[in-house]
Amino acid sequence: MCVGMVGRGAGAEGAPTAPGAPADAIRAWQDLRFGMFIHWGPVSLTGHEIGWSRGRETPIEEYDALYKRFNPTDFVAADWVAAANAAGMRYVVFTTKHHDGFCMWDTKQTDYNIMRSAFGRDVVKELAAACRDGGIRFGTYYSTCDWWHKDFPLGSPGGKSKKEGADLDAYVRYLRSQVTELVKGYGPLVTLWFDVPQLVGPEHGIETIRMLRALQPDLVINNRAYSRGSGPPVGDYETPEQRIGTFNSERPWETCMTICHQWAWKPEDKMKTLEECLHALVRTVGGDGNFLFNVGPMPDGRIEPRQVDRLKEMGDWVKPRGASLYATRGGPFKPGPWGASTRQGNRIFLHVLKWPESGDLLLPALPLAVKSASLSGAPGGGPVVVKAGSDGLRVAVPEGQRDPIDTVIALEMDGDAMGIAPIPTTEPSLSQGAKARASGIYKQDWHFRAESAVDGDENTRWATDAGTKSAWLEIDLESEKEFSRARILEWKGDPGRIRAFEIRVPEGSGWKTVARGDSCAKELRFDAVRAKKVRLAILDAKDGPTICEFEVLK
């Protein structure tokens, strides 16, 4: 397993690298598997997004003065920790400074901090202490960019404006002084979670990481401490945002996702269902990642009661099944529409999220024999029948014994399950991982880019603006390939938007239609063609088309 870049030499391509955390520190972080992300600050008074709303929804002068009115008298750090424990979370990552530059601890580097607010208490100090008392590991988020600080060259809105007289070298010295305060004054930290490095490159970032390693050798650092350019990977782990990462047992990773739509608190924000929350957790861990689930506390300092209730519901489900999540590794079966799997020692846990219409679940054969099978988290273990045959591994559970959210099946193997190479459970698509472009994306938000429709992840999506009636998605297979089938998976939140479409391939200076459809519900079959590029032309939609996966198959 790759555990981050180590040493002070050069990378494989001659690029300099930063020292990585020790393997046992990364493994200890991976074993936690489930954590709480917290985005909070004076911005909660507005109900808008932290950092990004500065100079957008809220004028800069007004935004920068919010701290004078910020007085969250109902803040009790132990209550936050109790909510995390109730959810089954094992660590907390708190936003000590976001892109807006406001500092939530008693920093000596600037007066723009919580001690000068109407509240006047060191929130980070209180939360770090409560985490220690509650048996929760504590980590800090720190924005690499700073749109408020005079020396960071870019400013609000959205880091797109330029500041006169900025000094990036001076800003990096400020950054290093602040993260030194966090590690020395509030640590040891389980992780330091950087974000949006923008202009901070390897020439600044590598030395910052070396400094942090000297302060705390086992500190686990994410991949956003500096912009990598074309250099080697940054930090110890990847951070897919608002989506579930694809299976990767070589490079550690962590999905960060919000319980509602917004990172910071928003009144009446739409909250994920219990099933959505648990499926995101299970699919992440099954892909061999950690799950960092975000809440945004209210202006009074409390986590919104309905969010606390949802976290408690998650914990009620997770705790009886904890052995299938904590300290496990993803696999050996790669996630698929049916669900995901985890493993530890000689045990494999199947997380069946969607049973086939035929009833039984058929998975590829395993190189080890199954000694026993039982339902995990069910009273008495429950009835499970597992049969190995020429067609693979057939798993059967009576319909009445299936969990409506996730049926967890523990398989006892006759050898070490950790040594089994990852096993795909879905037919490989010729389009997966291909280059993609589209006629447009929703609000120009990169989360909804064209590549999201060919990344093999049903939890990401290409989306178009509301009201769009026609659009196209084009993929480049890099070389000519033969195919005769296509699958289009619309976003499950609102399927059936697409009412007419065509599959097209290049012909001369134009495009030739090879198939037509009026519904994405079924696989599309057509005469085999060879092409380097494929275009999905959406001719009619009742609203902006949004597609999770566009698959081209042999």
Buried (B, 14 or more C-beta within 10 A) or exposed (E): EBBBBBEEEEBEEEBBBBBBBBBEBBBBBBBBBBBBBBBBBBBBBBBBBBBBBBBBBBEBEEBBEBBEEBBBEEBBBBBBBBBBBBBBBBBBBBBBBBBBBBBBBBBEBBEBBBBBBEBEBBBBBBBBBBBEEBEBBBBBBBBBBBBBBBBBBBBBBBBEEEBEEBBBEEBBBBBBEBBBBBBEBBBBBBBBBBBBBBBBBBEBBBBBBEEBBEBBEBBBBBBBBBBBEEBBBBBBBBBBBBBBBBBBBEBBBBBBBBBBEBBBBBEEBEBBEBEBBBBBBBBBBBBBBBBBBBBBBBBEBBBBEEBBBBBBBBBEBBEEBBBBBBBBBBBBBBBBEBBBBBBBEBBBBBBBBEBEEEEEBBBEEBEBEBEEBBBBBBEEEBBBEBEEEEEBBBBBBEEEEBBEBBBBBBBBBEEEBBEBEBBEBBEEBBBBBBBBBBBBBBEEEEBBBBBBBBBBBBBBBBBBBEEBBBBBBBBBBEEEBEBBBBBBBBBEEEBEBBBBBBBBBBEEEEBEEBBBBEBBEEEBEBEEBEBEBBBBBBBEBEBBBBBBBBBBBE
